[in-house]
Amino acid sequence: MASKKRALRDNWYYQNVDISIDLASAGINQWSVEGVGIYVGKAKVLKKRILDYPRNVRTMIEGKSWHGDPTRDYRDIHYALRQAHDAELPVSVMILETCDASVRSLREQWWIDLRRREEVEQGGPRVLNANKQKLRVSLDPDVIEKFRATGKGWQSRINAELRKVLGI
C-alpha cells in the first residue's frame, strides 16, 4: 500500500527571485531561515533545486528516507527547513547568481566563504553548509575498491573511518 503524501503548509517559504533570472540555467541559490541560518547551494537547474528542498521537507514529514536510501541522512539544511516549516518560521530562497555549470562548485564555495566571513566579522546569520574541504589524496587501489564496493557515499565513509581512528 502506497503511503499518502502529506501536504506542506501553504506559502511556508518565500521565493525572492528576480523575474529576469533564467531559472532553467545553472547557478547559486541561498535559503534563509530566520533565527536559524543560511545555506548556499549550487544547482544545474535553479528551478529544479528550488522545488527539491520543499519536496525533501515533505519526505521528512512523511517519515521517508532521503532519496529512498535509509543509509543516507538528511543534511543540516533539510532539518533547518523542517524546523522552520513546523515552527512557522520565515523562510526565503533567493538566487545569488547564474553561472556556467562548469564553475558551479567554485562559485558556490566563493559565496559560502563570503557568508562565513560575514558571519564572523559582522555577526551575520550562521552558515549551515558543511565545513568539509576538498583535497586530493592518494590511496592504495585495494583500499579504494573496498570502500567503493560499499556503494553510494563511500567517500563519506572514508571520512567517518578517519574520524574514528583519530578519535574525533
N, C-alpha and C positions, 0 to 999 in steps of 0.2 A: 504494500500500500504506500503510495507516494505521500510525502509529508506536505502539509499545506503551507504555502508561502504566507508569511506574516507581513502585514503592512507596516511600513515605517510611518512615523508622524508626518503629516503634510508639511511641506515647506520647512523642514528641520534644518536645512542649510541654505545659504545664500550664495548664488553664483555671481561674483563680482568680475564679470568678463566683458571687456570692451567689444562692441559689435563688429569692430573692424578686424578682429583677430580671426584667422582661419583655424577653426577647431579641428580641421582634418589634417593639420600639419603636426610635426613633431615639436616638442617644446618642454618648458619647465613650468610646473604649477606649484602653488602653495596653498595648503589647507591651514586655517587658523581656527583654534578652539579657544574662546575667551576664558582666561584664567587658567588654562592648561598649557598651551604652547602652540608651536607651528611645525609644520612638516613640509619640506621641499622635496618634490619628486619629479622624475623625468617621464616623458610619455612619447611613444612612437606616434600615437594619435591622441591629441589632447581631449577630444570629445569622449573617446572611449574611457580614458583614465578618470575623467570627471564622473562618469557613471559607475566605474568599477568600485570606488570606495563606498558609496552608499549601498551597493549590492553586497559588499563584504560585511557591512554592518548588519544588513538583513540576514545574511547567512549565519552570523554570530548569534543573533537573536533566536534564530531557528535551531540553534544548537548543533549546527553542522561544522565540519572541519574546513579549514581554508583550502581551497582548490580541491576539495574532496579527499585530501590526504591527511589522515589522522596523525601522522608523524610530524606534520608541519604546524607550527604555532602561528597565530596571527601576529602581526607586527605591532609595535607601540602605537602607531597612528590609528590602527583599527580599534584598539582598546580605547584610545582617547576619543575617537569619533563615537563609539558605542556609549561611552560615559556621557558625552555631550548630548547625544540623542536622548538617552534615558533621563538625564537631569535637566533637559530642555535648555542647555547652554547654547549661546550663539555660536554658530559655525559658518565659516565662509571659505570659498575656494576662489582663487584668482590665478590668472595666467601671468607669470613673471616675464616670459619671453617665448617667442617661437624661434626655432633654430634648426639647422640641418641635423638630421638623425645621427649623422656620423660624429657629432660633437656633443650629443646629449649628456653623456656622462661627465665630460669636462665642465659643461655649463652648469649642470646640477651641483657638482662639487663647488664651483665658484660661488653659487648662491648659498649653499649650506655654510661655507666658510664666512661669507658676508654676514649671514644671520647669526652665526656663532659669535663673531666679533661684536655685533650689535648687542647680543645678549650680555656679553661680558662688560663692554665699555659703557653701554647706555642703559643697562638693566632691562633690555628687551625681553620678549617672551622666550620661554625655554624652547630650545630646538629639539624636536622629537626624533630626528634622524639618528640612526645607529652611529656609533663612533668608529666603526671599522675602517681600516685603511687598506688600500690595495697595494700589494707588493709582489715582486717576483721572487720565487724561491725554488730551488732545485731539489727534487725528491727522487729517491730510487724508483724505478719503474714498477717494481712489485708493490711498493707502498701505495703508489697512485692507483694501481689496478685494484688493490684490496679495498680502498676507500670508494672508488668509482663503482665497484660491484654492490655497494650498499644502496645505490640509487640516488635519486634527486636529493640535493642538499649535502652531498659528500664533502664539499669544501667546508661547510659549517661544522660537520662532524670532526674534521681535522682540527679546526679551531677549538672545539669542545675538548678534544683529547689533549691538546697542548695546554689548555687551561687546567685540566686535571693534573697533568704531570707537573706543572709549575705551581700547583696549589693555589690558584687564583680563581 
